[in-house]
Amino acid sequence: MEFTGKFFKFANIKFKTIGINEMNRYEELVNLVQTFEKDFAKFYNNHNHSAGIRLRKHMQILRRFAKNIRIEVQMQNNQFPENPTTKK
C-alpha cells in the first residue's frame, strides 16, 4: 500500500482519502456491497460455481475497502486533539 497525495493505492485500486466526509464513505460502502447482489443470488440460489469465484473476489475488494477506511479513521484520530475529560 502506498500513499500518493490524496489517494491510497492498494492492489491497483485507488481510494480517495482526503475531502470525503464519512457519509460519502458510507454510501460508497453500501453501493459496493449492492454491486455484489447478483453474484450472491447466483451462487446461493443457483449454486453457480463461477458466481462463487466472483463473490470471493468481491469479498477481497470489500476487505481492502474496509482496511482503507480503518486507516482513514486512524489518521483522522491522530489529527484530533485529545479531550482531557476522556482520560482516566
PDB file with one MODEL, atoms N, CA, C and O in Angstrom:
MODEL        1
ATOM      1  N   MET A   1       0.862  -1.163   0.000  1.00  0.00           N
ATOM      2  CA  MET A   1       0.000   0.000   0.000  1.00  0.00           C
ATOM      3  C   MET A   1       0.902   1.218   0.000  1.00  0.00           C
ATOM      4  O   MET A   1       1.889   1.268   0.733  1.00  0.00           O
ATOM      5  N   GLU A   2       0.566   2.187  -0.813  1.00  0.00           N
ATOM      6  CA  GLU A   2       1.344   3.412  -0.842  1.00  0.00           C
ATOM      7  C   GLU A   2       0.415   4.611  -0.798  1.00  0.00           C
ATOM      8  O   GLU A   2      -0.708   4.568  -1.300  1.00  0.00           O
ATOM      9  N   PHE A   3       0.901   5.674  -0.191  1.00  0.00           N
ATOM     10  CA  PHE A   3       0.119   6.902  -0.094  1.00  0.00           C
ATOM     11  C   PHE A   3       0.674   7.885  -1.096  1.00  0.00           C
ATOM     12  O   PHE A   3       1.856   8.227  -1.039  1.00  0.00           O
ATOM     13  N   THR A   4      -0.161   8.349  -2.017  1.00  0.00           N
ATOM     14  CA  THR A   4       0.265   9.322  -3.011  1.00  0.00           C
ATOM     15  C   THR A   4      -0.679  10.504  -2.958  1.00  0.00           C
ATOM     16  O   THR A   4      -1.700  10.518  -3.646  1.00  0.00           O
ATOM     17  N   GLY A   5      -0.351  11.495  -2.149  1.00  0.00           N
ATOM     18  CA  GLY A   5      -1.181  12.685  -2.056  1.00  0.00           C
ATOM     19  C   GLY A   5      -2.536  12.409  -1.476  1.00  0.00           C
ATOM     20  O   GLY A   5      -2.655  12.078  -0.297  1.00  0.00           O
ATOM     21  N   LYS A   6      -3.558  12.541  -2.283  1.00  0.00           N
ATOM     22  CA  LYS A   6      -4.929  12.375  -1.832  1.00  0.00           C
ATOM     23  C   LYS A   6      -5.433  10.946  -1.975  1.00  0.00           C
ATOM     24  O   LYS A   6      -6.600  10.680  -1.689  1.00  0.00           O
ATOM     25  N   PHE A   7      -4.597  10.034  -2.404  1.00  0.00           N
ATOM     26  CA  PHE A   7      -5.068   8.691  -2.690  1.00  0.00           C
ATOM     27  C   PHE A   7      -4.196   7.641  -2.008  1.00  0.00           C
ATOM     28  O   PHE A   7      -2.984   7.809  -1.880  1.00  0.00           O
ATOM     29  N   PHE A   8      -4.831   6.564  -1.578  1.00  0.00           N
ATOM     30  CA  PHE A   8      -4.121   5.357  -1.206  1.00  0.00           C
ATOM     31  C   PHE A   8      -4.251   4.431  -2.397  1.00  0.00           C
ATOM     32  O   PHE A   8      -5.345   4.262  -2.934  1.00  0.00           O
ATOM     33  N   LYS A   9      -3.164   3.839  -2.812  1.00  0.00           N
ATOM     34  CA  LYS A   9      -3.215   2.881  -3.901  1.00  0.00           C
ATOM     35  C   LYS A   9      -2.961   1.511  -3.301  1.00  0.00           C
ATOM     36  O   LYS A   9      -1.920   1.280  -2.685  1.00  0.00           O
ATOM     37  N   PHE A  10      -3.902   0.609  -3.477  1.00  0.00           N
ATOM     38  CA  PHE A  10      -3.776  -0.728  -2.910  1.00  0.00           C
ATOM     39  C   PHE A  10      -4.263  -1.714  -3.944  1.00  0.00           C
ATOM     40  O   PHE A  10      -5.430  -1.690  -4.334  1.00  0.00           O
ATOM     41  N   ALA A  11      -3.382  -2.573  -4.386  1.00  0.00           N
ATOM     42  CA  ALA A  11      -3.712  -3.601  -5.377  1.00  0.00           C
ATOM     43  C   ALA A  11      -4.374  -3.002  -6.614  1.00  0.00           C
ATOM     44  O   ALA A  11      -5.412  -3.476  -7.074  1.00  0.00           O
ATOM     45  N   ASN A  12      -3.754  -1.960  -7.136  1.00  0.00           N
ATOM     46  CA  ASN A  12      -4.214  -1.268  -8.346  1.00  0.00           C
ATOM     47  C   ASN A  12      -5.582  -0.634  -8.196  1.00  0.00           C
ATOM     48  O   ASN A  12      -6.232  -0.342  -9.200  1.00  0.00           O
ATOM     49  N   ILE A  13      -6.037  -0.412  -6.975  1.00  0.00           N
ATOM     50  CA  ILE A  13      -7.299   0.285  -6.724  1.00  0.00           C
ATOM     51  C   ILE A  13      -6.964   1.539  -5.947  1.00  0.00           C
ATOM     52  O   ILE A  13      -6.328   1.464  -4.896  1.00  0.00           O
ATOM     53  N   LYS A  14      -7.380   2.690  -6.446  1.00  0.00           N
ATOM     54  CA  LYS A  14      -7.120   3.931  -5.745  1.00  0.00           C
ATOM     55  C   LYS A  14      -8.311   4.281  -4.869  1.00  0.00           C
ATOM     56  O   LYS A  14      -9.459   4.212  -5.309  1.00  0.00           O
ATOM     57  N   PHE A  15      -8.030   4.657  -3.628  1.00  0.00           N
ATOM     58  CA  PHE A  15      -9.057   5.077  -2.688  1.00  0.00           C
ATOM     59  C   PHE A  15      -8.795   6.524  -2.320  1.00  0.00           C
ATOM     60  O   PHE A  15      -7.703   6.849  -1.854  1.00  0.00           O
ATOM     61  N   LYS A  16      -9.756   7.391  -2.514  1.00  0.00           N
ATOM     62  CA  LYS A  16      -9.602   8.781  -2.148  1.00  0.00           C
ATOM     63  C   LYS A  16      -9.689   8.904  -0.641  1.00  0.00           C
ATOM     64  O   LYS A  16     -10.577   8.319  -0.022  1.00  0.00           O
ATOM     65  N   THR A  17      -8.770   9.665  -0.035  1.00  0.00           N
ATOM     66  CA  THR A  17      -8.717   9.730   1.416  1.00  0.00           C
ATOM     67  C   THR A  17      -8.978  11.111   1.980  1.00  0.00           C
ATOM     68  O   THR A  17      -9.347  11.221   3.149  1.00  0.00           O
ATOM     69  N   ILE A  18      -8.809  12.145   1.222  1.00  0.00           N
ATOM     70  CA  ILE A  18      -8.964  13.496   1.734  1.00  0.00           C
ATOM     71  C   ILE A  18     -10.103  14.179   0.998  1.00  0.00           C
ATOM     72  O   ILE A  18     -10.208  14.074  -0.224  1.00  0.00           O
ATOM     73  N   GLY A  19     -10.958  14.878   1.737  1.00  0.00           N
ATOM     74  CA  GLY A  19     -12.040  15.621   1.114  1.00  0.00           C
ATOM     75  C   GLY A  19     -13.334  14.843   0.993  1.00  0.00           C
ATOM     76  O   GLY A  19     -14.265  15.302   0.331  1.00  0.00           O
ATOM     77  N   ILE A  20     -13.416  13.688   1.612  1.00  0.00           N
ATOM     78  CA  ILE A  20     -14.651  12.908   1.586  1.00  0.00           C
ATOM     79  C   ILE A  20     -15.150  12.806   3.011  1.00  0.00           C
ATOM     80  O   ILE A  20     -14.416  12.389   3.907  1.00  0.00           O
ATOM     81  N   ASN A  21     -16.392  13.185   3.218  1.00  0.00           N
ATOM     82  CA  ASN A  21     -16.912  13.044   4.582  1.00  0.00           C
ATOM     83  C   ASN A  21     -17.367  11.617   4.826  1.00  0.00           C
ATOM     84  O   ASN A  21     -17.459  10.808   3.902  1.00  0.00           O
ATOM     85  N   GLU A  22     -17.649  11.325   6.079  1.00  0.00           N
ATOM     86  CA  GLU A  22     -17.943   9.937   6.454  1.00  0.00           C
ATOM     87  C   GLU A  22     -19.215   9.407   5.806  1.00  0.00           C
ATOM     88  O   GLU A  22     -19.290   8.207   5.541  1.00  0.00           O
ATOM     89  N   MET A  23     -20.210  10.231   5.540  1.00  0.00           N
ATOM     90  CA  MET A  23     -21.429   9.723   4.919  1.00  0.00           C
ATOM     91  C   MET A  23     -21.180   9.346   3.464  1.00  0.00           C
ATOM     92  O   MET A  23     -21.789   8.399   2.966  1.00  0.00           O
ATOM     93  N   ASN A  24     -20.310  10.056   2.778  1.00  0.00           N
ATOM     94  CA  ASN A  24     -19.971   9.643   1.419  1.00  0.00           C
ATOM     95  C   ASN A  24     -19.276   8.291   1.433  1.00  0.00           C
ATOM     96  O   ASN A  24     -19.510   7.461   0.555  1.00  0.00           O
ATOM     97  N   ARG A  25     -18.423   8.068   2.424  1.00  0.00           N
ATOM     98  CA  ARG A  25     -17.765   6.777   2.547  1.00  0.00           C
ATOM     99  C   ARG A  25     -18.782   5.677   2.825  1.00  0.00           C
ATOM    100  O   ARG A  25     -18.685   4.576   2.282  1.00  0.00           O
ATOM    101  N   TYR A  26     -19.755   5.985   3.674  1.00  0.00           N
ATOM    102  CA  TYR A  26     -20.814   5.025   3.974  1.00  0.00           C
ATOM    103  C   TYR A  26     -21.595   4.690   2.711  1.00  0.00           C
ATOM    104  O   TYR A  26     -21.883   3.523   2.448  1.00  0.00           O
ATOM    105  N   GLU A  27     -21.940   5.713   1.927  1.00  0.00           N
ATOM    106  CA  GLU A  27     -22.671   5.492   0.678  1.00  0.00           C
ATOM    107  C   GLU A  27     -21.843   4.659  -0.291  1.00  0.00           C
ATOM    108  O   GLU A  27     -22.379   3.787  -0.975  1.00  0.00           O
ATOM    109  N   GLU A  28     -20.531   4.924  -0.356  1.00  0.00           N
ATOM    110  CA  GLU A  28     -19.663   4.126  -1.211  1.00  0.00           C
ATOM    111  C   GLU A  28     -19.662   2.661  -0.767  1.00  0.00           C
ATOM    112  O   GLU A  28     -19.694   1.750  -1.595  1.00  0.00           O
ATOM    113  N   LEU A  29     -19.625   2.453   0.537  1.00  0.00           N
ATOM    114  CA  LEU A  29     -19.637   1.089   1.078  1.00  0.00           C
ATOM    115  C   LEU A  29     -20.935   0.376   0.728  1.00  0.00           C
ATOM    116  O   LEU A  29     -20.917  -0.780   0.304  1.00  0.00           O
ATOM    117  N   VAL A  30     -22.056   1.057   0.903  1.00  0.00           N
ATOM    118  CA  VAL A  30     -23.359   0.464   0.581  1.00  0.00           C
ATOM    119  C   VAL A  30     -23.442   0.152  -0.910  1.00  0.00           C
ATOM    120  O   VAL A  30     -23.899  -0.924  -1.295  1.00  0.00           O
ATOM    121  N   ASN A  31     -23.005   1.080  -1.743  1.00  0.00           N
ATOM    122  CA  ASN A  31     -23.031   0.852  -3.191  1.00  0.00           C
ATOM    123  C   ASN A  31     -22.133  -0.312  -3.588  1.00  0.00           C
ATOM    124  O   ASN A  31     -22.487  -1.106  -4.460  1.00  0.00           O
ATOM    125  N   LEU A  32     -20.973  -0.413  -2.950  1.00  0.00           N
ATOM    126  CA  LEU A  32     -20.068  -1.516  -3.242  1.00  0.00           C
ATOM    127  C   LEU A  32     -20.719  -2.851  -2.912  1.00  0.00           C
ATOM    128  O   LEU A  32     -20.654  -3.786  -3.710  1.00  0.00           O
ATOM    129  N   VAL A  33     -21.340  -2.949  -1.755  1.00  0.00           N
ATOM    130  CA  VAL A  33     -21.991  -4.201  -1.354  1.00  0.00           C
ATOM    131  C   VAL A  33     -23.164  -4.511  -2.280  1.00  0.00           C
ATOM    132  O   VAL A  33     -23.399  -5.675  -2.607  1.00  0.00           O
ATOM    133  N   GLN A  34     -23.894  -3.498  -2.701  1.00  0.00           N
ATOM    134  CA  GLN A  34     -25.030  -3.734  -3.591  1.00  0.00           C
ATOM    135  C   GLN A  34     -24.595  -4.261  -4.949  1.00  0.00           C
ATOM    136  O   GLN A  34     -25.365  -4.953  -5.616  1.00  0.00           O
ATOM    137  N   THR A  35     -23.372  -3.946  -5.371  1.00  0.00           N
ATOM    138  CA  THR A  35     -22.905  -4.463  -6.664  1.00  0.00           C
ATOM    139  C   THR A  35     -22.655  -5.965  -6.606  1.00  0.00           C
ATOM    140  O   THR A  35     -22.547  -6.606  -7.651  1.00  0.00           O
ATOM    141  N   PHE A  36     -22.560  -6.539  -5.412  1.00  0.00           N
ATOM    142  CA  PHE A  36     -22.323  -7.969  -5.263  1.00  0.00           C
ATOM    143  C   PHE A  36     -23.619  -8.776  -5.308  1.00  0.00           C
ATOM    144  O   PHE A  36     -23.570 -10.005  -5.346  1.00  0.00           O
ATOM    145  N   GLU A  37     -24.759  -8.122  -5.305  1.00  0.00           N
ATOM    146  CA  GLU A  37     -26.049  -8.790  -5.131  1.00  0.00           C
ATOM    147  C   GLU A  37     -26.302  -9.900  -6.153  1.00  0.00           C
ATOM    148  O   GLU A  37     -26.737 -10.992  -5.788  1.00  0.00           O
ATOM    149  N   LYS A  38     -26.035  -9.628  -7.414  1.00  0.00           N
ATOM    150  CA  LYS A  38     -26.319 -10.625  -8.455  1.00  0.00           C
ATOM    151  C   LYS A  38     -25.505 -11.898  -8.248  1.00  0.00           C
ATOM    152  O   LYS A  38     -26.019 -13.008  -8.379  1.00  0.00           O
ATOM    153  N   ASP A  39     -24.227 -11.716  -7.922  1.00  0.00           N
ATOM    154  CA  ASP A  39     -23.390 -12.897  -7.718  1.00  0.00           C
ATOM    155  C   ASP A  39     -23.776 -13.658  -6.459  1.00  0.00           C
ATOM    156  O   ASP A  39     -23.680 -14.885  -6.427  1.00  0.00           O
ATOM    157  N   PHE A  40     -24.213 -12.947  -5.416  1.00  0.00           N
ATOM    158  CA  PHE A  40     -24.726 -13.627  -4.224  1.00  0.00           C
ATOM    159  C   PHE A  40     -25.906 -14.514  -4.600  1.00  0.00           C
ATOM    160  O   PHE A  40     -25.957 -15.687  -4.230  1.00  0.00           O
ATOM    161  N   ALA A  41     -26.850 -13.940  -5.337  1.00  0.00           N
ATOM    162  CA  ALA A  41     -28.050 -14.693  -5.711  1.00  0.00           C
ATOM    163  C   ALA A  41     -27.699 -15.884  -6.606  1.00  0.00           C
ATOM    164  O   ALA A  41     -28.216 -16.984  -6.411  1.00  0.00           O
ATOM    165  N   LYS A  42     -26.822 -15.662  -7.584  1.00  0.00           N
ATOM    166  CA  LYS A  42     -26.457 -16.752  -8.490  1.00  0.00           C
ATOM    167  C   LYS A  42     -25.758 -17.875  -7.747  1.00  0.00           C
ATOM    168  O   LYS A  42     -25.987 -19.049  -8.039  1.00  0.00           O
ATOM    169  N   PHE A  43     -24.903 -17.527  -6.784  1.00  0.00           N
ATOM    170  CA  PHE A  43     -24.172 -18.566  -6.071  1.00  0.00           C
ATOM    171  C   PHE A  43     -25.065 -19.300  -5.081  1.00  0.00           C
ATOM    172  O   PHE A  43     -25.112 -20.530  -5.086  1.00  0.00           O
ATOM    173  N   TYR A  44     -25.773 -18.560  -4.233  1.00  0.00           N
ATOM    174  CA  TYR A  44     -26.543 -19.214  -3.174  1.00  0.00           C
ATOM    175  C   TYR A  44     -27.855 -19.816  -3.661  1.00  0.00           C
ATOM    176  O   TYR A  44     -28.295 -20.839  -3.135  1.00  0.00           O
ATOM    177  N   ASN A  45     -28.485 -19.200  -4.654  1.00  0.00           N
ATOM    178  CA  ASN A  45     -29.762 -19.733  -5.143  1.00  0.00           C
ATOM    179  C   ASN A  45     -29.577 -20.770  -6.241  1.00  0.00           C
ATOM    180  O   ASN A  45     -30.258 -21.796  -6.255  1.00  0.00           O
ATOM    181  N   ASN A  46     -28.648 -20.500  -7.168  1.00  0.00           N
ATOM    182  CA  ASN A  46     -28.477 -21.380  -8.321  1.00  0.00           C
ATOM    183  C   ASN A  46     -27.240 -22.265  -8.227  1.00  0.00           C
ATOM    184  O   ASN A  46     -27.011 -23.100  -9.102  1.00  0.00           O
ATOM    185  N   HIS A  47     -26.447 -22.094  -7.188  1.00  0.00           N
ATOM    186  CA  HIS A  47     -25.220 -22.875  -6.983  1.00  0.00           C
ATOM    187  C   HIS A  47     -24.267 -22.763  -8.176  1.00  0.00           C
ATOM    188  O   HIS A  47     -23.667 -23.748  -8.608  1.00  0.00           O
ATOM    189  N   ASN A  48     -24.147 -21.550  -8.689  1.00  0.00           N
ATOM    190  CA  ASN A  48     -23.285 -21.267  -9.832  1.00  0.00           C
ATOM    191  C   ASN A  48     -21.844 -21.127  -9.348  1.00  0.00           C
ATOM    192  O   ASN A  48     -21.532 -20.223  -8.574  1.00  0.00           O
ATOM    193  N   HIS A  49     -20.969 -22.022  -9.805  1.00  0.00           N
ATOM    194  CA  HIS A  49     -19.570 -22.045  -9.376  1.00  0.00           C
ATOM    195  C   HIS A  49     -18.844 -20.753  -9.765  1.00  0.00           C
ATOM    196  O   HIS A  49     -18.104 -20.198  -8.952  1.00  0.00           O
ATOM    197  N   SER A  50     -19.042 -20.274 -10.974  1.00  0.00           N
ATOM    198  CA  SER A  50     -18.372 -19.055 -11.430  1.00  0.00           C
ATOM    199  C   SER A  50     -18.780 -17.852 -10.593  1.00  0.00           C
ATOM    200  O   SER A  50     -17.956 -16.986 -10.300  1.00  0.00           O
ATOM    201  N   ALA A  51     -20.038 -17.801 -10.211  1.00  0.00           N
ATOM    202  CA  ALA A  51     -20.503 -16.704  -9.358  1.00  0.00           C
ATOM    203  C   ALA A  51     -19.828 -16.776  -7.992  1.00  0.00           C
ATOM    204  O   ALA A  51     -19.575 -15.740  -7.377  1.00  0.00           O
ATOM    205  N   GLY A  52     -19.536 -17.966  -7.512  1.00  0.00           N
ATOM    206  CA  GLY A  52     -18.826 -18.126  -6.248  1.00  0.00           C
ATOM    207  C   GLY A  52     -17.416 -17.577  -6.313  1.00  0.00           C
ATOM    208  O   GLY A  52     -16.933 -16.966  -5.359  1.00  0.00           O
ATOM    209  N   ILE A  53     -16.753 -17.797  -7.445  1.00  0.00           N
ATOM    210  CA  ILE A  53     -15.403 -17.252  -7.637  1.00  0.00           C
ATOM    211  C   ILE A  53     -15.462 -15.728  -7.666  1.00  0.00           C
ATOM    212  O   ILE A  53     -14.650 -15.056  -7.030  1.00  0.00           O
ATOM    213  N   ARG A  54     -16.427 -15.187  -8.408  1.00  0.00           N
ATOM    214  CA  ARG A  54     -16.580 -13.722  -8.449  1.00  0.00           C
ATOM    215  C   ARG A  54     -16.919 -13.172  -7.070  1.00  0.00           C
ATOM    216  O   ARG A  54     -16.446 -12.101  -6.688  1.00  0.00           O
ATOM    217  N   LEU A  55     -17.724 -13.897  -6.337  1.00  0.00           N
ATOM    218  CA  LEU A  55     -18.116 -13.475  -4.999  1.00  0.00           C
ATOM    219  C   LEU A  55     -16.905 -13.405  -4.072  1.00  0.00           C
ATOM    220  O   LEU A  55     -16.782 -12.477  -3.272  1.00  0.00           O
ATOM    221  N   ARG A  56     -16.023 -14.376  -4.181  1.00  0.00           N
ATOM    222  CA  ARG A  56     -14.797 -14.329  -3.365  1.00  0.00           C
ATOM    223  C   ARG A  56     -13.941 -13.128  -3.739  1.00  0.00           C
ATOM    224  O   ARG A  56     -13.338 -12.496  -2.872  1.00  0.00           O
ATOM    225  N   LYS A  57     -13.886 -12.817  -5.019  1.00  0.00           N
ATOM    226  CA  LYS A  57     -13.139 -11.622  -5.450  1.00  0.00           C
ATOM    227  C   LYS A  57     -13.792 -10.359  -4.910  1.00  0.00           C
ATOM    228  O   LYS A  57     -13.098  -9.432  -4.491  1.00  0.00           O
ATOM    229  N   HIS A  58     -15.118 -10.314  -4.915  1.00  0.00           N
ATOM    230  CA  HIS A  58     -15.834  -9.160  -4.356  1.00  0.00           C
ATOM    231  C   HIS A  58     -15.512  -8.994  -2.876  1.00  0.00           C
ATOM    232  O   HIS A  58     -15.327  -7.877  -2.393  1.00  0.00           O
ATOM    233  N   MET A  59     -15.446 -10.102  -2.168  1.00  0.00           N
ATOM    234  CA  MET A  59     -15.159 -10.044  -0.735  1.00  0.00           C
ATOM    235  C   MET A  59     -13.748  -9.520  -0.476  1.00  0.00           C
ATOM    236  O   MET A  59     -13.519  -8.827   0.515  1.00  0.00           O
ATOM    237  N   GLN A  60     -12.801  -9.844  -1.354  1.00  0.00           N
ATOM    238  CA  GLN A  60     -11.455  -9.301  -1.220  1.00  0.00           C
ATOM    239  C   GLN A  60     -11.454  -7.788  -1.431  1.00  0.00           C
ATOM    240  O   GLN A  60     -10.761  -7.058  -0.722  1.00  0.00           O
ATOM    241  N   ILE A  61     -12.229  -7.322  -2.405  1.00  0.00           N
ATOM    242  CA  ILE A  61     -12.338  -5.883  -2.640  1.00  0.00           C
ATOM    243  C   ILE A  61     -12.950  -5.209  -1.424  1.00  0.00           C
ATOM    244  O   ILE A  61     -12.491  -4.149  -0.998  1.00  0.00           O
ATOM    245  N   LEU A  62     -13.980  -5.820  -0.868  1.00  0.00           N
ATOM    246  CA  LEU A  62     -14.621  -5.275   0.331  1.00  0.00           C
ATOM    247  C   LEU A  62     -13.632  -5.229   1.497  1.00  0.00           C
ATOM    248  O   LEU A  62     -13.609  -4.264   2.261  1.00  0.00           O
ATOM    249  N   ARG A  63     -12.834  -6.254   1.624  1.00  0.00           N
ATOM    250  CA  ARG A  63     -11.829  -6.292   2.690  1.00  0.00           C
ATOM    251  C   ARG A  63     -10.830  -5.147   2.540  1.00  0.00           C
ATOM    252  O   ARG A  63     -10.481  -4.492   3.522  1.00  0.00           O
ATOM    253  N   ARG A  64     -10.369  -4.904   1.310  1.00  0.00           N
ATOM    254  CA  ARG A  64      -9.427  -3.802   1.070  1.00  0.00           C
ATOM    255  C   ARG A  64     -10.080  -2.456   1.344  1.00  0.00           C
ATOM    256  O   ARG A  64      -9.455  -1.554   1.901  1.00  0.00           O
ATOM    257  N   PHE A  65     -11.339  -2.326   0.950  1.00  0.00           N
ATOM    258  CA  PHE A  65     -12.067  -1.084   1.184  1.00  0.00           C
ATOM    259  C   PHE A  65     -12.200  -0.828   2.681  1.00  0.00           C
ATOM    260  O   PHE A  65     -11.983   0.293   3.141  1.00  0.00           O
ATOM    261  N   ALA A  66     -12.555  -1.860   3.442  1.00  0.00           N
ATOM    262  CA  ALA A  66     -12.700  -1.726   4.892  1.00  0.00           C
ATOM    263  C   ALA A  66     -11.360  -1.379   5.534  1.00  0.00           C
ATOM    264  O   ALA A  66     -11.303  -0.561   6.452  1.00  0.00           O
ATOM    265  N   LYS A  67     -10.295  -1.991   5.058  1.00  0.00           N
ATOM    266  CA  LYS A  67      -8.970  -1.690   5.599  1.00  0.00           C
ATOM    267  C   LYS A  67      -8.613  -0.233   5.340  1.00  0.00           C
ATOM    268  O   LYS A  67      -8.042   0.430   6.206  1.00  0.00           O
ATOM    269  N   ASN A  68      -8.941   0.259   4.176  1.00  0.00           N
ATOM    270  CA  ASN A  68      -8.662   1.648   3.840  1.00  0.00           C
ATOM    271  C   ASN A  68      -9.441   2.591   4.761  1.00  0.00           C
ATOM    272  O   ASN A  68      -8.899   3.597   5.218  1.00  0.00           O
ATOM    273  N   ILE A  69     -10.689   2.275   5.031  1.00  0.00           N
ATOM    274  CA  ILE A  69     -11.491   3.110   5.934  1.00  0.00           C
ATOM    275  C   ILE A  69     -10.876   3.104   7.332  1.00  0.00           C
ATOM    276  O   ILE A  69     -10.826   4.139   7.996  1.00  0.00           O
ATOM    277  N   ARG A  70     -10.411   1.942   7.774  1.00  0.00           N
ATOM    278  CA  ARG A  70      -9.760   1.865   9.090  1.00  0.00           C
ATOM    279  C   ARG A  70      -8.529   2.760   9.137  1.00  0.00           C
ATOM    280  O   ARG A  70      -8.290   3.423  10.147  1.00  0.00           O
ATOM    281  N   ILE A  71      -7.746   2.790   8.066  1.00  0.00           N
ATOM    282  CA  ILE A  71      -6.561   3.648   8.004  1.00  0.00           C
ATOM    283  C   ILE A  71      -6.970   5.113   8.055  1.00  0.00           C
ATOM    284  O   ILE A  71      -6.355   5.909   8.764  1.00  0.00           O
ATOM    285  N   GLU A  72      -8.016   5.474   7.298  1.00  0.00           N
ATOM    286  CA  GLU A  72      -8.513   6.858   7.314  1.00  0.00           C
ATOM    287  C   GLU A  72      -8.946   7.273   8.706  1.00  0.00           C
ATOM    288  O   GLU A  72      -8.621   8.368   9.164  1.00  0.00           O
ATOM    289  N   VAL A  73      -9.679   6.398   9.380  1.00  0.00           N
ATOM    290  CA  VAL A  73     -10.158   6.702  10.724  1.00  0.00           C
ATOM    291  C   VAL A  73      -8.973   6.911  11.657  1.00  0.00           C
ATOM    292  O   VAL A  73      -8.968   7.850  12.453  1.00  0.00           O
ATOM    293  N   GLN A  74      -7.980   6.054  11.565  1.00  0.00           N
ATOM    294  CA  GLN A  74      -6.806   6.186  12.420  1.00  0.00           C
ATOM    295  C   GLN A  74      -6.061   7.484  12.139  1.00  0.00           C
ATOM    296  O   GLN A  74      -5.614   8.156  13.068  1.00  0.00           O
ATOM    297  N   MET A  75      -5.924   7.841  10.860  1.00  0.00           N
ATOM    298  CA  MET A  75      -5.252   9.090  10.501  1.00  0.00           C
ATOM    299  C   MET A  75      -6.004  10.286  11.069  1.00  0.00           C
ATOM    300  O   MET A  75      -5.392  11.212  11.601  1.00  0.00           O
ATOM    301  N   GLN A  76      -7.329  10.271  10.957  1.00  0.00           N
ATOM    302  CA  GLN A  76      -8.113  11.381  11.481  1.00  0.00           C
ATOM    303  C   GLN A  76      -8.062  11.424  13.000  1.00  0.00           C
ATOM    304  O   GLN A  76      -8.002  12.507  13.582  1.00  0.00           O
ATOM    305  N   ASN A  77      -8.085  10.261  13.655  1.00  0.00           N
ATOM    306  CA  ASN A  77      -7.979  10.234  15.109  1.00  0.00           C
ATOM    307  C   ASN A  77      -6.640  10.796  15.571  1.00  0.00           C
ATOM    308  O   ASN A  77      -6.572  11.455  16.609  1.00  0.00           O
ATOM    309  N   ASN A  78      -5.592  10.548  14.827  1.00  0.00           N
ATOM    310  CA  ASN A  78      -4.277  11.081  15.174  1.00  0.00           C
ATOM    311  C   ASN A  78      -4.214  12.594  15.009  1.00  0.00           C
ATOM    312  O   ASN A  78      -3.389  13.246  15.649  1.00  0.00           O
ATOM    313  N   GLN A  79      -5.068  13.161  14.166  1.00  0.00           N
ATOM    314  CA  GLN A  79      -5.082  14.603  13.942  1.00  0.00           C
ATOM    315  C   GLN A  79      -5.917  15.344  14.982  1.00  0.00           C
ATOM    316  O   GLN A  79      -5.684  16.528  15.223  1.00  0.00           O
ATOM    317  N   PHE A  80      -6.887  14.667  15.603  1.00  0.00           N
ATOM    318  CA  PHE A  80      -7.738  15.310  16.586  1.00  0.00           C
ATOM    319  C   PHE A  80      -6.965  15.546  17.871  1.00  0.00           C
ATOM    320  O   PHE A  80      -6.207  14.677  18.303  1.00  0.00           O
ATOM    321  N   PRO A  81      -7.145  16.728  18.501  1.00  0.00           N
ATOM    322  CA  PRO A  81      -6.516  16.910  19.807  1.00  0.00           C
ATOM    323  C   PRO A  81      -7.212  16.030  20.841  1.00  0.00           C
ATOM    324  O   PRO A  81      -8.412  15.769  20.745  1.00  0.00           O
ATOM    325  N   GLU A  82      -6.445  15.577  21.827  1.00  0.00           N
ATOM    326  CA  GLU A  82      -7.033  14.726  22.849  1.00  0.00           C
ATOM    327  C   GLU A  82      -7.952  15.533  23.729  1.00  0.00           C
ATOM    328  O   GLU A  82      -7.677  16.694  24.034  1.00  0.00           O
ATOM    329  N   ASN A  83      -9.033  14.925  24.135  1.00  0.00           N
ATOM    330  CA  ASN A  83     -10.000  15.546  25.039  1.00  0.00           C
ATOM    331  C   ASN A  83      -9.585  15.187  26.461  1.00  0.00           C
ATOM    332  O   ASN A  83      -9.605  14.006  26.810  1.00  0.00           O
ATOM    333  N   PRO A  84      -9.208  16.153  27.296  1.00  0.00           N
ATOM    334  CA  PRO A  84      -8.724  15.831  28.633  1.00  0.00           C
ATOM    335  C   PRO A  84      -9.791  15.211  29.539  1.00  0.00           C
ATOM    336  O   PRO A  84      -9.447  14.588  30.543  1.00  0.00           O
ATOM    337  N   THR A  85     -11.060  15.364  29.211  1.00  0.00           N
ATOM    338  CA  THR A  85     -12.111  14.796  30.052  1.00  0.00           C
ATOM    339  C   THR A  85     -12.279  13.310  29.837  1.00  0.00           C
ATOM    340  O   THR A  85     -12.892  12.634  30.664  1.00  0.00           O
ATOM    341  N   THR A  86     -11.744  12.777  28.733  1.00  0.00           N
ATOM    342  CA  THR A  86     -11.896  11.338  28.461  1.00  0.00           C
ATOM    343  C   THR A  86     -10.778  10.507  29.062  1.00  0.00           C
ATOM    344  O   THR A  86     -10.863   9.280  29.080  1.00  0.00           O
ATOM    345  N   LYS A  87      -9.723  11.159  29.559  1.00  0.00           N
ATOM    346  CA  LYS A  87      -8.606  10.418  30.156  1.00  0.00           C
ATOM    347  C   LYS A  87      -9.018   9.903  31.523  1.00  0.00           C
ATOM    348  O   LYS A  87      -9.777  10.550  32.244  1.00  0.00           O
ATOM    349  N   LYS A  88      -8.507   8.729  31.867  1.00  0.00           N
ATOM    350  CA  LYS A  88      -8.803   8.144  33.179  1.00  0.00           C
ATOM    351  C   LYS A  88      -7.609   8.255  34.077  1.00  0.00           C
ATOM    352  O   LYS A  88      -7.658   7.819  35.227  1.00  0.00           O
TER     353      LYS A  88
ENDMDL
END
